[in-house]
Amino acid sequence: MRDREKIYLDYAATTPVDGRVLHSMLPFFDQAFGNPASIHQFGQEAEAAIEQARETMARIMGCQPLEVVFTSCGSESDNLALRGVALAASRQRSANHILITPVEHHAVSRTALQLADLHGFEVEFIPVDDYGQVKPEDVASRLRPDTAIVSVIYANNEIGTINPIREIGQVCRARGIPIHSDAVQAAAFLPVKVDDLHVDLLSIGAHKFYGPKGVGALFIRQETPILPVQTGGGQEHGLRAGTSNTPYIAGLAEAFQLAVDERVKRIATLQPLRDHLINRILSKIPDSRLTGHPTERLPNHASFVFEGADGNQLLAMLDVAGFACSSGSACKTGDPEPSDVLLALGLPREWALGSLRVTLGAGTTEEHIEKFNQVLPGLVERVRKLTVS
Amino acid sequence: MRKEVVQTDQTGSKPGLGKRVVVAMSGGVDSSVAAALLVHQGYDVIGMMMRLWSEPGNESTNRCCTPEAMAMARRISAELGIPFYAVDAQEVFHREVVDFFQDGYAKGVTPNPCLACNRWVRWDFLLQHALAFDADFMATGHYARLNQGNNGQIQILKAVDEKKDQSYVLHVLGQEQLAHALFPLGKYTKNEVRQLARELGLPVADREESQDLCFLGEEDYRSFLIRNVPHVLDSGPILLPSGENVGTHQGLAFYTIGQRKGLGIQSSVPMYVLKKDLTRNALIVGPQEELGSSELIARKVNWVAGEAPHSPLRCQVKIRYKAVEVPAMVYPEDGIACVVFDDPVRDITPGQAAVFYEGEVCLGGGSILADSSNH
């Protein structure tokens, strides 16, 4: 079994580092290794690399370099956005209302809930439809003068649904309320020009598009009131203390640039494979449903629920059969709970516990998808029998 | 580093090539070494660990499946290069083991939940999972051996290490389960297993043994029962066999047959718990000479061979996991067995299992019936 080919279909969890990205990072480990904050030329060399990366990020997002803050990951970007903006809004204008959706990544939702718990913020959830999509009018009707921040995920990690961020952003900006979007999944495939999206803050994580784990970025529109979350040295315009991680920041910029340059090609390869997979699975497996929006979804993303199947056992069986996938109730300790996102779609527990996410990427071939389509129906049937007995 | 162990141990043969086995792991030394041995025997090994129990607030102390134990099993699997999966068995464990434990005490017997766990959780629920993963076998870290008898039947033999022998808790298995069973530790002593763990560099070698009921964690079984079966606290009379009332007990569940201390009764001779009379909620006590019985009835008898012997059987009987075997005649009847001991036996405890042995072979056994000893 250990020698059998393993097929990776979990690109929404993480991606392998692109060889070109790795190459771009290497000089900064042992050659240009200086501390970017240092006065000397070692430091200057590293600082130049970081500022070059910042310019690349800014060019891609259509913003000013000083509007880009490097962080350690997408979750940290979300934390800085929510905490930093909410606390500033509370202090400056006594705003204590946070508006999020039930389909946010935990990096957003748990941060919002902790702000409620520790600082007395009121967290309100914007409703979503059966596809997990937010309607701009549902945001508009909930905005209040004391709304500190609105956060709506650009594309959801579990169900792939893309939200109409542009319209939501317009609604918020017209009222002068800071709008953040978690674009950690979206950035690999969707437009990220921040002026087109009308967002004030946008979170990015490198490892979702063939960059390294452990580095992310946050776009913060100039003049958005924000307080630092991590204090210390004055790095990142005083918003994110800590010695800058030069190789990873260089890798993030390189990976992001490649994602933009190759976006059309990547989508053209993956989307037909993904569509084929969805059609085959839904037609071959009884009592199966696609979760998330049928068309307005990430182009590499397929997600399902199978009634009466234990999603964790299905993942384990798929793994043994050579396929690495994920699920909304993924749990490594054998105590599965249906995911908040799937429950927010109105799925009953017996369906929500049987979820499966299949996400395609650079290494995916037509042959992989054919093999997967052949294996999955039999495994779902087996898991259903186990779940019943 | 692992090669030497294999060669001293397995003479380099690879009996497992081409065969898949699921190992039931616990994070402890025994199941970890079992997994390692199977890897070295060439099996395609998958580690699985059941999430058995989570009582709100008590998660961290439950010895069976603490996060630390699961993290350990996961780490050992990674060391061995085998995949590892957690299986949610909470529902079946609660139904077949915890409820069984509580019901037993509620009915005044002293159940052995490990037997129910082996029969219905490990060797049914988990075995079904293993087979669904296309496994040929399931292995556990039990100390017992298997032997193919001359008639093709699989026998359970005692472990080489008599002190660690666990055939008692495996007597509930039949041919259907044994056809898929592997017990890699049966031919080793506990010391050898610890030594193997050290040689293999497994990080478990010096962990302490688990003894108590896994789902109780650090809690005393009495307080667990009081929380879950409040009526076990119903007090009642302590009676002599003659019917004379000599005191008050604090709930039958808290006394064991043969107990002398803690009865709180005044008497010129030491008094022992003889039996529990559920219909009167009475604890029957008497002097030492009335303790013990020369027979018992076992119900729900399982014969490992698949069918009961056709004639009465001369064999050895163990009435508890740690009891000394005693000679007896066993008279099999429909689903039950009458056991007549050569000499009276003390401490016959309804709810525990009477397990039958012929030499090294574990023949089967059954649950000791309340009132089966004739006082």
Interface residues (C-beta under 8 A of the other chain):
Chain A: M1 R2 D310 N312 Q313 A316 M317 D319 V320 C331 K332 T333 G334 D335 P336 R382 V383 K385 L386 S389
Chain B: R20 D44 I46 M49 M50 R51 S54 C65 P67 M70 R74 G81 P83 Y85 A86 V87 D88 A89 Q90 Q128 H129 A132 F133 D134
